[in-house]
Amino acid sequence: MTRHARNCTAGAVYTYHEKKKDAAASGYGTQSERVGKDSVKSFDCCSLTLQPCRNPVVTKEGYLFDKEAILEYVITKKTEYTRKMKQYEKQLKREESEKAELAAAEREAKLIKFMNREKNITNTNNKGSESGASTSSSISNLANGKDKALPSFWVPSQLPDAKISKVEKPDPTVYCPISGKPLKMKDLIEVKWTLVNDPDDKKSLIAKENRYMCPVTHDILNNAVPCAVIRTTGHVVTMECVEKIIKKDWLHPLTGEKLKEKDIIPLQRGGTGYALTNQNLQGKNERPVLQA
């Protein structure tokens, strides 16, 4: 069988390899690529800032945050709730005033109708003279103060038939930006890392590849090692330590206090290059499709 070069141009079949190569070079179609190690958050980084935590705290679901970042997030959400609540209260007052104006206009219309009926009864002799005087009402859009609120046909919200969008009542609950579950500051647990004692390594903490270890087994912690946070003290241990040591008698290996199942919080990892560690490690980039 004849051997062909990698970029064979004499073949009668447009192969899958050539199609993928041309699609990548042309800038059209959907690109699907496996996420590398540099694109995955490290296990000791904040889920908001994606930087190593200075004051790490963890939620009940096991998501790690920097205390300063999560406090700023909570304050921002509460400020947004206050702003939306003011808009909602202003809308309620506007609706009440509109209802009061409609009720007053309806009462006035009934009164005018009644007065006209009484006037017609008493002035039957002057019916002819009254019919001669005709009151003309202007239909101009500049009359009766309408010149102050003219419609704009270039702004969709100012069209004559545009309806005012209603503001829904805001939810005062602050939700976790990662898990979407209710978040309270009192539920955050401070995390205590155990530094790796290596006298030969003179690098700074940020530059070190192996920064933290399990205080019980002294195993190096990284994205490939499942970890858990002990809720009562905040120490980070490996899941192997939890399964083989802690779950035997449910005692804290460092302090000796009694533990429960809820005191073990699995720490959510950023992930590695292996599919077993992560749920989804593929990134897709939607681009225009080249149609034949």
N, C-alpha and C positions, 0 to 999 in steps of 0.2 A: 504494500500500500504506500502511495506517495505521501511523503511528509510535507506539511505546509508550514509556513512561517507563522508567527504569532498574529501579525496583521495581514491575514490572507484576504486579498481583494478579488481573487478569481473564483471564489466559492459561489455556488448557486443558492446557498441557504444563508439567510441573515441570522447568525447564531445569537444565543442568549448573551454570551460574553460581549459580542460586538454591540448589541443593543444597549446593555448596561453601560458600556464604555462611552458610546455616543450620547446617551442620555445625560451622563455626568458631565461631559464636555460641552453639551449644548445649552445647559441651564434650564431644561424643561423636565417635567415629570416630578415624581415624589422620590426623595432621597431617603433611604433607610440605612442607618449606620449603627453599629454597636457602640455603646457608650464606653469610653476608655476610663482608666483610673484617674486621669487628671480632671475628668468631668463629673466625678462622684464626690459628694461631701464626705469629709473625714468624720470619724465617729465622735471626736471631741469638739466639733465645730457647732456653732449656733445654727439652728434651722432657719433663722431670719437673715442674719448677716453673713453666714457661710464662712465665718472666721473663727479661729480658736477662742473659746470662751474664757473670759477673765474671771467672772463670777457665775459659774454654771449652775443652773437650776433645771429640774426635770419635771415634766407633768406626770399625771397618773397613767397616761398612755405610753410613757417612755420617750417622749420627744424632748431633746436637749435644747435649751435656750440660754442666751446670755441675759443676766438679770436686768441689765440696763436696757437691752433691746426689747424684751418682753414687757417691761414697765412702760416704755415709750409707746409700744403698740396698744396696751390697755388704755393708757391715757388718751391716745388718739381716738380710739373707738368710743370712749365715754364722751369726749368732746363732740364727736360726730353725732352721737345719740342726743346730746343736749341741743345741738343745732337743729336736727330734724324734729325734735319734740317742740321747739319753738315754732317751726314752720307748721307743724300739725295743729298746735293750739291757735295760731293765727288763722288757719283755714277754718277751724271750728267757729271762731268768732265771726269770720266773714260769712259763713253759712247761716249763723244765727241772725246776723244783721240783714241778710238777704231775705230770710223768712219773715222777719219783722216788717221789712219794707213791702213785701208782697201782701202781707196781711193788711197793712195800712192802705195800700193801693186798692185792695179789694173792698175795704170798708168805704173808701172815698168814692169808688165807682158805684157802689150801692147807694150812697148818699146822693150823688149826682143824678142817678137814675130816678130815685124817689123824688127829688126836687123838680126834675123835668116833668115827671108825671103829674105832680101837683100843679105845676105851672100851666100845663096843657089843659088841665081841668078848669082852672080859674080864668084862663085867658082864651076861652074858645072864640070870643068875638074878634079878637085881634089875630086870628090865625093867618089871615091873608097878609097882613102887614109883616108878621114875623117870618113868613115864608119868603118875602121879598128880600129880607136881609140875609145874605148868605155869608157864613164865616169860612174864609179860605185858610186852609192849613198847608204850610209849606212841606214839601216832600224832599227838600234839598238835604244832602248829607252834611251841610255846614250849619243847619239851623238847630235851635234848641240845645246849644252847647256841644253838638257832635263834632265840631271842628277841633276839639281838644283830644279826641280819641278816634282818629281816622284809621281805617284798616290798612294794613300793609300787605300787598300781594306778593312781596318778595320774602317775607318771613313767615314760615308755616304756622307759627304759634299765634300770629296776629291776623290770620285770615278771618273773614266775616263768619264762616261756619266752624271755626276752630273751637274746640272745647277745652276748658281749663283742666289740666291734668291734676287729679287728686293725689294728695300726699298720704300714703299709708302710715298708720301708727307705728313708730319705730319700735324695735325689739331692744329692751335694755340689757339683754344678756350679751356678754363678750364671749366670742367663740375662739377656740384655738385656731391659728392660721394654717396649721398642718392637718390636724385630725378633724376639725370642724365641730368638736364637742365643747360644751360650756367650760369656760376657763375662769378660775378664781385665783387671786394671788395667794390666798391662804393654803391652797392645795399644792403650790409649787414647793418642791423639795430641793434643798441645797445639796450639791454634789461635791464629794470629797475625793479628789484624785490621789493616788499614791505614786509619787515620782520614782523613776528608775534611778537607783544609786549606782552610777558608773563614774568613778573618779578619773578615768582616762578620757572621758568625753568632755571636752572643754567648750562645746558649742552652747549657744543659748537654747532656751527651752523651745522656742518656735522652730529653730533650725534642726532640732533633733528629730530623727525619724521614729525612734522608740522613746516616747515621753513618759508613758504611764504603765503601771503594772498592777496585777491583782495583789492586794495586801496579804492574801492567805497563801496562794500557790506561787506567787511571784512570776506568773506568766505575763508576757508582754501583751498589752492591749492594742488592738488595731481593728480595722474593718472586717477582717477575716475571723475574728474571735468573738463569739456571742458573749455579751456582757449583761449584767443586771445591777440595778441600784437597790441597796437595802434602805427601805423607806425610813426606818427609825434613826439611822445615823448618817445616811447619804454615801456610804462607802460603795465603790464600784468593784464588783468581783466578777469572775467569769461564770458562765452558766455551768461549766463543768464543776466548779466549786459548789454551786448551788445544788446540783444533782447528787454529787458524791459526798458532800460534807454537811451542808446546812439541812438538807431534807432528811437526814438520818434521825436527828433528835430535835430539829427546829430550834436550834440555839445559835445566837450570833457568834461567829468564830473569833471575833476580836473582843467583844464586851461580855459575852456569855448570857445576854438577855434573851428572853423567850420571843420567838418570831412566829408569824402566821403566814398563810399563803398570800394574803394581800400585801404583805411587807416586801415581797420580791417583785420589783418592777423591771421587766426586760427592757433594756436600752435599745432604742431603734437605731440601726446602723445606716450609714450612708450607702454602703454596698461595695462590692468588689467586681472583678471581671467575670465571676462565675455565676451561672444562672441559678445555682442552688441557694445562694445568699440573698438574691434579690427577686422581686416580683416581676419587674420589667426593666430591662437595660437596653432598650432600643429607642432611638430618637428619630422622628420623622419630620421632614421639612417639606411642606406643601409648596409646590411651584407651578407655574403655568404649564399646561400640557400641550405638546406640539401635535396638532391634528393634521392628518394626511389630507 
